[in-house]
Amino acid sequence: AQRGALIGFAVGMFIILVMYAMLVRREFDERATRNGLLLSGMLVGLLPLFHVYSFICILFPVAVLMMFFRERKWIYFMLPAMLLAIPQALWISEQMGASYFRVQIGWMAGSIFNIPFFWMQNMGIMLVLLIAGMFLVSRKNLIFYLPFLAIFVMANLFVFQPWDYDNHKLFSFWLMPSV
């Protein structure tokens, strides 16, 4: 079952890097940007076929980035993404059973008071460096990072799977741009 996650993580990381290069670094000309958005949109649109959580964890930040970086060329991303994903979403929704969504503040921390200790214990110095880095990076880098930070917050408030531990897939999509 985890082979789908490997495809999702690889595609997700590729799209994060392409979006960063296009939005923050401005490394592509107009034609390359359009082609990058088209390719990224097609890949995201195919993600539900392989790994639904990767689809959600990429589409959500990209939708937020669209609000921050208001540009007309986003249509090159959203059109193929939606055209490919909507039929898959309809097919998947017919096969879904009970929802496993529930509120669980702190994910696996045990209590709301253990959350800082839990993350310090699990991330160590990386957490300190990450927080410090948020104050040191440029405004554009921070704006790019905020939608991924929102995934971290959501995954600390809600569990989306039957087993609590499986929320780690969401944390992976926060950790990629964090690193």
N, C-alpha and C positions, 0 to 999 in steps of 0.2 A: 504493500500500500504506500510505502514511502518513496517509491520511484517517481510517482507523480509530483511529490514535494520537491524532489531534486530538479525536475524540469521547471517547476514553478519558481524555485529559488534562483535558478540560473537565468531564466527569462526576466524575473523581477530585478535582479542585479543589473542585467544589461540595460533595462529600461531606466532604472535609476541613474545609471552612468550617462546614458544618452540625454536624459532630461537635464541633468546637471551641466553637461557640456553645452547644451543648447540654451538653457535659461540663465545660468550663472556665468559660465565662462564665455559664452557667445563665440564658440569655436567654429561654427559652420556658416557657410553662406546661405542665401535664401533657398536655393535648390536643394542643398544637402539637408537643411533643416526640414523642408517639406518631405523629403524622402525618409528622413529619420523619424518624423512623426507618423508617416504612413506605415513604416515597418513596425514601429512601436505599437501603433494602434492595432495592426493585424495580430501581432504577438499577444497583446493583452486580450484581444477578442477571442483568441484560441485557448486562453488559459483555463476557462471553466471546464474544458474537455479534459484537462490534466490535473488541475489543482485549484479548487474553488477559492480557497483561502488566499492563494497567491493573487488571484484575480481581484479579490476584494482589497487586499493590502497594497495593490498597485493602483487600482482605479480610484480608491478613496484619496490618497495623497495627490494624484494627478488632477483630480477634480478640484481639490483645494488650491493646488498650484495654478490652475486655470483662473481662479479668482484673484490670485496675487499677481500673476503675470498675464494681464489681459491683452491677448493678441488674437487676431482673426485667424491665424494659421492653425489654431487648435482644432479646427474642423478636420484637418488631415489626420489627426489622432482619433478624435471621437467618432467620426463616421465609420471607419472600418471596425473600431472596437465594438461599437454598439450593433452594427449589422451582423458581426460574427457572434457576439455574445448573447444577444436576445434569444435566438432560437435554442441555444444550449441551456439558457436559464429556464426557459419554458419547459424543456424536456426534463431537466433536473428537478424542477419544482413538482412535477407530476409524481416523481418517485420518492419524494421526501416523506419521512414519517414524522414522529414527534420532534418538537424543537427542544434543543438542549441549552438554549440561551437562558442565562440566569445572572443575577447580580451576585458578585462575590468580590467585595472590596479587598484589595490587596493580593489578589490571585492566590498564591500558595503561602503567603506570609503568616496565615493563621489568625491574625487580628490586625485591626487598623493601626494599632500602636507598634506593631512589629515591622511595618512596611519599610521604614528607613534602614533598620538593621538587616532585614532580609535582602534588600538590594545592595547594601554595602558588603554583606557577607558573600553574595553571589557575584558581584562585579569588582569588588576591591578598588584598587587605585584607578581603574578604568572609569568608575563613576565620578570620582573626584576630577579626573582629567576632562571628562565629558562636560560636567557642569562648568568648569573653568573655561573650556573651549567655547561654550555658548556665549561667554562674555568677551572673548577675544576675536572671534571670527567677524568677517564683514557682514553688513546688514543683508546683502543678497544671499550669502551662505546661510544665515540664520533663517531667513524667510523660506528658503528651500527646505530647511530641516524641520520647521515647525509642523507640517502635516504628518511627518513620520513620528514626531514626538506625540502627536495626538493618538497614534496607534498604540504607543506605550501606555498612555493614560487610559484609553479604552480597555486594553487588555488587563489593566490592573483593577478595573471596575466590573468587568463582565467576563463570564466564561461562555464560550461559544460551542464547546464540544462536550460530549458526555464525560470525558475524563479531564479533570482540571489541568493536568500536565500538558495536554495537547494544545493549550493556549500558547505554548512556546513558539508555535509557527508564526503567530502574530508578532511576538517579541523579536523574532528573527528579522522581520521586515523593518522594525525600528532599529535594530542593531546594525544592519548593513550601512545605512547612511551615517550612523553614529560613529562607526569606525572610520 
